Amino acid sequence: MKCVVGIDLGSTTTKAVLLDTEEGRILGQGITNSRSNYEVASAVARQEALTAARFRLLSEALHHGVDAATADRMQERLMLAFRHELFLTQLDGLAAALQATITAVVPLERRPEYHRAAELVIEAAVTFADAAFVPGAARKSDFFKDLASEAMAVAAAAICERTGVKYERLIGVFDRAILDVEREVTAFEFETLLVRAARRALATYEPEARAAAETHLLGAVEQTNAVVLDEVAFVGTGYGRQTLPFPKEAVRSEILCHGRGAHRFFPGTRTVLDIGGQDTKAIQVDEHGVVTSFQMNDRCAAGCGRYLGYIADELNLGLHELGPLALGAKRVVKVNSTCTVFAGAELRERLSVGERREDILAGLHRAIMLRAMSLLARSGGVRNQLTFTGGVGKNPMATRVLRELVTESYSADVDLNLHPDSIYMGALGAALFAFDDHRAGRAIVPTALRALYEKAEPDACAGDCGCEGGADKESCHA
């Protein structure tokens, strides 16, 4: 199956979208944290999008021949098992990085207790994963770094007590090692990992139900693994687009991509507001999704996702918790600055005089959206329909305040479009441009990115490790 790829390299997250080359249908979407190595971030996002595309094919196979509820439960178990197996594979890389870091920075006479502490870190992460990847489990993030760090935070004190390693030293070793892991693309073969995940998922069934589930599940897995996804064109965009390992012909402005992505989901779009990690964009488009004018924030990230992330850190909250917490406000506290540099000081000052967190957060959200409204006005105002894109589009308080401000300044009749995948709008627009390039015969597949992700994907087992390439080949870890 041929497909095209759009990659949006943002300051906080990197997104990828795959479209088929026949109708331009979305096959898969992937997201990862942007990390310090942009080539790796691009490759990992593409890897995640390919995984999502394959699971879409798997879902179609699972829903053939059984009722929808049974297929949905089977798919949920298999997806969780796959994420579990992938996490364990990534832990192998972390284990090696921990040992290498210890050898590099710890004096020879102290290494034994540090090596033991590193082993306990991995054991704790494995135990953490056993509880995190089960139906109904709540996870703060799906990114490996966040999950591994969460496991480390839970277990670090006990590990230090058992080994005698100082807490700060152990955290320092871990932080250095996890950064080394983040600079590499995790090597795994999807087909092998999916088979291992299927076996893990089947182990969760009661014995009497396992036989029937096994036949259907393994048949769907085999059918999915037989499909080859051939990427025939790439286009990159985003805040860090100039650092992408793409030739200039395969790079598009994020303004153009967000406008086009929004128009694809909502053809009636005439105004687009995108609030990302590092910038805010107000975009006007015509009936074809072509940009006619735009405005961007200047000089700094005030009022963007980075600002909200800093506030979340100050309150020791997850970024996803800010909006729901702000919805509980009883009043809106006026905030004087949306500058990230001074935000912490003003936040602490407000808290010290007894203001409620919810009320302060309501004021912070209103201040952010007022800045966005100013950009919208300078770009040409709000025309029906208004589509809200970017990561902040998933913040319920931000969307509520935007709705209120648009009603106050323009009209209650303006349609505000929100999509659960708003964060992928830029990558979708890039994929649509790649789709056009393929149709026009000018498709580009960046050799640097292809070399990076092909290097990360191991060859199938050659049968020289003891498994003999036979019936147990798919479970080989060599």
N, C-alpha and C positions, 0 to 999 in steps of 0.2 A: 504494500500500500504506500503510495507516494504522498508526501506531506511537505508543507512549508513551515518555517519556524520564525516567530517574532520574539525578540528578547529585549526587555526593558530593564536596563541597568540603573536602578535608583540608588540614592545615597544610603538608604536603610535596607531595602530589600531588592532582590533581582527576580524578575518574573519572566516566564516563557509561555508562549501559546503555540500550539500546533494546529494547523488547518489541513484538511484534505485538499488535494489538487483538483478534485472533480467539481465540488459545489462550494468549497470554502467553509465547510462545517468545522466546528471546533472539535478536535479529537482529544486534546488534553491540555491541562494547564499546570504549571509548576512554579514554586516560589522557594527562595532561600534567602538567608541574610547575606548582605553584599560582601561582608568580610574585607580583608585587606588585599586580597588577590582577586581582581576583577575577572580575569580569565577563568579562574576556578569558579567564581560565583556564576558566570554565564554557563559554564559546563554543567554545574550542579542543577541550575534552574532548568536547563534543557533536559537533563537526566530525569528530573521530577516530572516534567511534562510528558516525556516518553512513558514513564511509569503510569501516569494517569491515563494516557491514551490506551495503553495495554489493558489496564483495568476496566476501561470502558468496553473494550472488545470482550473481556472476560465476563463482564456483567451481561452482555447480550447472550453469550453462550450459556451462562448460568440460568438465565430466565427462559431458556428454551426447554420445554418438556416438564417443568415443575411450576407450581403456583408462585405468584410474585412474592408472597410473604416468606416462603421457604427459601427462595433464591436470594432475597434481601438479607436474611439472617446468615446464609452461607457466605455471601459476599462480605458482610461486615466482619465475620470471623476471619476470613481469608485476608482481608486488608490489614486488620490488626496484627495477624500473624506475620504478614509480609513486613510491616513496619518494625515488628519485634525482631525479626531476622536481620533486617537492615541495620537496626540499632546495634545488634550484637556484632555484625561485621564491622561497623564503624568503631566499636569498642576495641577490636583487635588493633586498629591503627592507633587508638589512644594509648593502649597498653605499651606498644612499641615506642611511642613518643615519650611517654613517662620514663621508661627505662633509659632512653637516649638522653633525656634532659638531666636525669640524675647523674649519669656518667659524665656529662659535660660540666655540671655546676656544683656537685656535692663532693667534698673531700673524700678521698679513698676510704679512710677509716670509718666514715659515717654512712657509707653507701648501703651496707646490709640492712639497716633499719629503714632506710628510704625505699629500697627495693621492696621490702616487705610491705611498707605502707602503700606503695603503688599497686601491689597485688590486691590489697584490701580495698583500694579505691575501685578497681575493676569488679571485684566481687560485689561490692555495694551497688555498683551501677547495674550489674546483672540482676540482683534482687529487686532493685527499683524498677527495672524493665518488666519483670514478671508481674508486677502490680499495675504498671502504667498502661500496658497494652492488652487490656481485657475490656469486654463490653461494659460501658457505663463509667469507665475510669475517667477522671478529670485530669487533663494535662494542661499546664500553663502554656506550653509551646510544642510544636512538632519539630523544631530545629534541633539537631544533634547537640550542638554546643549548649543550648539552654537546658536540655534534658540531662545531659551529663553533669552540668554545673549544679542543677537542682539535686541530683543524687549525691554529689560531692558535698554540698552544703548540709545535707541531712546527716551524712556519715562522718564528716571530717573530724569532729571532736572525739568521737569514739575511737577512730583510727589512730589519732595522735596519742590518746591515752594508752592504747595497746602497744604502740611501737616506740614511744618516747620522742617522736618527731614533733618539733614545734609547729603549732597551728599555722602561723604566718608563713613559715618555710614551706610547708606542704601545699598551702594555697598558691604560693609563688611558683612552685614546680608545676602544679596542675595548670595554672593559667598559661605558663609558657608552652606546655605540652599541647594544650587544646588549641592554641594559636597555630602551632605547627600542623596539627591535624586539619585545621581550617584552610590551610594553604594548599591542600591536596584534594583531588577528586577521589572519593572512595571507590576502589575497584570492586566491582561485582558484576556477575553475569545474571541478567534478569531472569532468564529461563531457569537457571539452577536455584536461584533464591525463591522463585515462585513455587517450585516443587517442594522445597523444604518448608515453605510457609503452609502449603496445602497439608503436609503431614502434621505440622503443628496444629493447624486448625482442626483437622480430623480427630486429634487426640482429645479435643474438648467435647466431643459427642459421647453420649451414652452408648455402650456397646451395641445395644439392639438397633440403634439408629445409624451407627457408623458405617455399616456395610452399604446401605443404600446411598448415603451421602458420599461415600468414597467413590463409587462408580460415576456418579454425576459430576462431582467436583474435579476428580482427576481427568475426566474426559474433557471438561471445559478448559482446564489448565493446558492439556495437550493441544487442544484446538487453538488456544491463544498463543502458545509458544511457537506455533507453526507460521504465524503471521509475521512478515518482515516489514518494518516501517522504514521507508527510504526517504530521507530528508533531501529535498532537491533545491531548496532556496532558503536563505536566511536574510533577515533585516534586523538591525539593532537600533535602539533608541534609548532615551533616558538621560538622567542627570550626568551619568558617567559615560555617555555614548562615545566620546572621543577616545576613551581608553579601551574600548572593545577591540578584540583582535579581528576586526572586520576591515575590508577595504572601504574607502570612502563612498563607493557606489552602493554599498549595502548598509548605509547609515542614514536615518531620517530624523528630522527634528521631532522632539517629544510633543511640541505644539500640534504638529500635523497628525501625529499618531494618536494622541488623546482625542482630538476632534473626530478623527475617523472611527476610532474604537467606540466612542459614545454614539455616533451616528449609526453604527452597525447594530447596536442593541436597541437604540431608540431613534428610529428614522425621523421623528418629529423634532429632534434636538436642533436648537438654534443657538443656545448659549451653553458653554461647558465651564464648570468650575472644578479645577483639579487641585487638591491640597495633598502634596506628597511629603516626604521626609524633610526635604531641604528647600523646596520652593512652592509657591502658589501661582497658578496660572488661570487667568480668565480669558476664555476663547469664544469668539463668535464664528459660527459656521453657516453655510448656506444649505439649501435643500439636498445637496449632494454630499454633505459632510466636508466640504472644502473650506479651509480657514479663510475668513475675510478680515479679521483683526484680532489682536490679543494684547494682553498686558501681563507682566510678571512682577513679583515682589523684587525689590532691589537690595543689593548689598549683603543681606543676612537672612537667616532662617527664622526670623521672628514670626510667630504665628503659624508655624508649620508643624509637621509631625515630630521633628527633633525637639521642638519646644515642649510638646505634650510628653514626649519621652522623658525629658529632664524633670518635668513636674512629677511624673509617675515615680521616678527614682527618688525624688525628694520625699515623697509620701510612702515609699517602700511598697508601691502597688504595681501590678502589671498594667501595661499600657491599655489593655482591653478593659480594665476595671474603671478607668476614669469616667467614661461616658455614663455608664449605668449609675455610678455613685453620684455624679452631678445631677442626674434626673431626680434625685431625692432632695434637692435644695428647697428651702422654704423662702429664701430671698436671694437676690443676686448681689454679691459684693462687688463694688466697682474696683476694677484692677487698673492701675495707672500705667503699667508697663507690660508689653508682651516680648520684651527683650530677654533672651535666654540667659544672658549674663546676670541680669538683676532679678530674674523670676524667683530664684530660690530665696533671696533676701526678703522680697516682698511677701512671699508665701509664708515664711517663718514669722515675719512681723504680724501678719494677719492672724495666724494661729496663736501667737503669744498674747493677743488681746482678746482671745476667746471666740473668734469667728469659727463657725462650723466648716469642716472640710468641704462638705457638699455645697455650701453657699459660695465658698471661695472658688471651687471648681466651676460652678455655674458662671461666675464672673469671668473666669479665665476663658471659658468657651465662648462667651459673648464677645470678649475682646478680640479673640482670634477671628471670629466670623465677621466682625465689623471691619477688620482689615481686608478680609476677602471681599466684602461688599464694596469697599472703596476701589479695589481692582476691577470688579465687575462694572462699576460706573465708568471708570476710565476707558474700559475696552469697548464701551457702547451700550452699557446697561444690560438688563435682563430681558431677554425675549423668550416667548413661549416656544419651545419647552426648554427648561433648565435641567441639565444633567450633571450630577455631582459624582466626580470620579476621584481616584486616589485612595490611599489607605485610610485617611481621615473620614472618608465617606461611610465607613463602617461604624463610626462613633455615633451612637444614638442622640447624644446631647448636641453634638455639632449639627446634625441634620435637623433637629428640632429648632435650634436657634436660627439656622439658615431659613427654614420655612417661615418663622416669625418675622425675620428681617425683610425677606422678599415680599411678604404680605404688607408690611408697614410701608416699604419704599416703592413698591410697584403695584401688585394686585394679588388678591387671594386666588385669582383665576389662573395664575401661572402654574403649570404642571411641573412638579419637582420629581425628576426621575432618579431613582436609587436602584442599584443592582447589587445583589450579594457578592458579585465578582468585580466590584468597582475598581479594586486594586490592579486588575489585569487589563484595564482599558488601553493603556499605552502599549503593552505587549501585543494586544489584539490588533491595534492599529498597525503596528510593525508587521505582524503576520499578514495582514491584508495587503500591505505594500509588497511583501514577498510573494504573495499570491499573484499580484499584478505582474511582477517581474517574471515569474515562471510562465505565465500566460503569454508574455511578450517575448519570451526567448532570451531574456537577459538575466537569468537566475544566477545567484552567486552563493557558493558554499565556502565559507572562510576556511582556508587550509589550516590556519593556526588553531582555531577552535576544534576542527575535526581531529587534528593530530593530538590535541590535549585530551579529548574525551575518548578517542580510540585507544590511546595509551593507558587510560584508566580502566578500560574494560578488559578483563583477563580472557585469554583464549580458553575454550572448552578443554576439559581434562583430556590429555592425550593417552591416558590409560597406563602411564608408567609410574604410578604412585602406589600401586597395590590394589586399586579398585578395579583394574583390568578393563576399564571403560565399559563395563557390563551393566547389569540391572541396577547396581548401586552407584552408577556414575554421577547421577544428579545430586547425591548427598556428599560427594567428595569435597573436602576442604583444602586440598593441596593447592 
